[in-house]
């Protein structure tokens, strides 16, 4: 499989500020930062769906925004078809934008209440193409039908508050796809949808992948969703990738204790089934002062003293399956 995206040692630190300009300094005189993404590396092949899973606060959405250059990285590289977009100029990025799009988590928050559905979906065409108003309208109506927004002519004139949440999610998907991108970051694309329409949205994403030859980075906290949509899964914890591999390996042979805990948390429709994996305790630590060594060791039920000593190396478990854990 040809490689479309390669992320290498990606780092993003947000400085803490008191007011607009003053940086916050710790007791040791060092300027404090939030370690949002901590030396993350992975690749995505053309036509592949990579799931990025983990708890809220793990750095998943920040990673997606860094890949799209919606945020500038502190260090590291993001290579898209051989070009390092982490260092690209604003003009270069403007030319590449139509090929790299995003579906934001909250459709209502990402849609302007002053724009009709048709105008919102067609806005990227007005920015990135020379298409006239009539041509844009026909392209928008065709895309609306493709994502299931019917009757398209009727919904074209509606505003976001006049349609349902599931329809708003389809509008956001249509807007992201209207420029016919090669790569799509889908940030929790079903999180805001009602349970009754989540399966419909997942089926839509799966069908559009086949019809439009799309490559996805799917950001989710739900491994059940990742299992349905993804080819590979990367598990993220406090800014680091702790395990990555084909979804079959992740589900059948999870290695990292955090991955095992996430899988154990997936609901099973059997009230008599007992959990065999010990649940993690506590909450995700503060990203300003992350724990030394393996970030997960304060919550890990299997932690040993060596887990506090240095960042655990990435272990090759075979078949493209890697885990950052020193335990067998």
BELCORHU-V736521 format. One record per residue. RES is the residue in three letters. PSI is psi as a letter, one per 40 degrees, with the letter a starting at -180 (999 if undefined). Layout:
RES:PSI
RES:PSI
//
This chain:
UNK:h
UNK:i
UNK:h
UNK:d
UNK:h
UNK:h
UNK:h
UNK:h
UNK:f
UNK:h
UNK:h
UNK:h
UNK:h
UNK:h
UNK:i
UNK:h
UNK:i
UNK:g
UNK:a
UNK:d
UNK:d
UNK:h
UNK:i
UNK:h
UNK:h
UNK:a
UNK:d
UNK:e
UNK:e
UNK:h
UNK:h
UNK:i
UNK:i
UNK:h
UNK:g
UNK:d
UNK:h
UNK:g
UNK:g
UNK:h
UNK:h
UNK:i
UNK:i
UNK:h
UNK:i
UNK:h
UNK:e
UNK:i
UNK:h
UNK:h
UNK:h
UNK:h
UNK:i
UNK:i
UNK:i
UNK:h
UNK:e
UNK:e
UNK:e
UNK:d
UNK:d
UNK:d
UNK:d
UNK:d
UNK:d
UNK:d
UNK:d
UNK:e
UNK:f
UNK:e
UNK:i
UNK:h
UNK:i
UNK:d
UNK:i
UNK:i
UNK:i
UNK:h
UNK:h
UNK:h
UNK:f
UNK:e
UNK:h
UNK:h
UNK:e
UNK:d
UNK:e
UNK:i
UNK:i
UNK:d
UNK:d
UNK:d
UNK:d
UNK:d
UNK:d
UNK:e
UNK:d
UNK:d
UNK:e
UNK:h
UNK:i
UNK:i
UNK:h
UNK:i
UNK:d
UNK:h
UNK:d
UNK:d
UNK:d
UNK:e
UNK:h
UNK:h
UNK:e
UNK:e
UNK:h
UNK:i
UNK:d
UNK:d
UNK:d
UNK:d
UNK:d
UNK:e
UNK:d
UNK:d
UNK:d
UNK:d
UNK:d
UNK:e
UNK:i
UNK:e
UNK:i
UNK:i
UNK:d
UNK:d
UNK:d
UNK:d
UNK:d
UNK:d
UNK:d
UNK:d
UNK:d
UNK:d
UNK:d
UNK:d
UNK:d
UNK:d
UNK:e
UNK:f
UNK:g
UNK:i
UNK:h
UNK:d
UNK:d
UNK:d
UNK:d
UNK:d
UNK:e
UNK:i
UNK:i
UNK:d
UNK:e
UNK:e
UNK:i
UNK:i
UNK:d
UNK:d
UNK:d
UNK:d
UNK:d
UNK:d
UNK:d
UNK:d
UNK:d
UNK:d
UNK:d
UNK:d
UNK:e
UNK:d
UNK:e
UNK:g
UNK:i
UNK:d
UNK:h
UNK:h
UNK:h
UNK:h
UNK:h
UNK:f
UNK:e
UNK:e
UNK:d
UNK:e
UNK:i
UNK:i
UNK:d
UNK:d
UNK:e
UNK:d
UNK:d
UNK:d
UNK:d
UNK:d
UNK:d
UNK:d
UNK:d
UNK:d
UNK:d
UNK:d
UNK:d
UNK:d
UNK:d
UNK:e
UNK:f
UNK:i
UNK:h
UNK:i
UNK:h
UNK:h
UNK:h
UNK:i
UNK:e
UNK:h
UNK:d
UNK:d
UNK:d
UNK:d
UNK:d
UNK:d
UNK:d
UNK:i
UNK:d
UNK:i
UNK:h
UNK:h
UNK:h
UNK:h
UNK:h
UNK:f
UNK:e
UNK:i
UNK:h
UNK:d
UNK:i
UNK:i
UNK:i
UNK:i
UNK:d
UNK:d
UNK:d
UNK:d
UNK:d
UNK:d
UNK:g
UNK:i
UNK:d
UNK:h
UNK:d
UNK:d
UNK:d
UNK:d
UNK:d
UNK:d
UNK:d
UNK:d
UNK:e
UNK:h
UNK:i
UNK:h
UNK:f
UNK:h
UNK:e
UNK:e
UNK:h
UNK:i
UNK:h
UNK:e
UNK:h
UNK:h
UNK:i
UNK:i
UNK:i
UNK:a
UNK:i
UNK:h
UNK:i
UNK:h
UNK:e
UNK:d
UNK:g
UNK:i
UNK:i
UNK:i
UNK:b
UNK:h
UNK:d
UNK:e
UNK:d
UNK:d
UNK:e
UNK:h
UNK:e
UNK:e
UNK:i
UNK:i
UNK:d
UNK:d
UNK:e
UNK:e
UNK:g
UNK:i
UNK:h
UNK:h
UNK:i
UNK:h
UNK:h
UNK:h
UNK:e
UNK:i
UNK:f
UNK:e
UNK:h
UNK:i
UNK:h
UNK:g
UNK:h
UNK:e
UNK:i
UNK:999
//
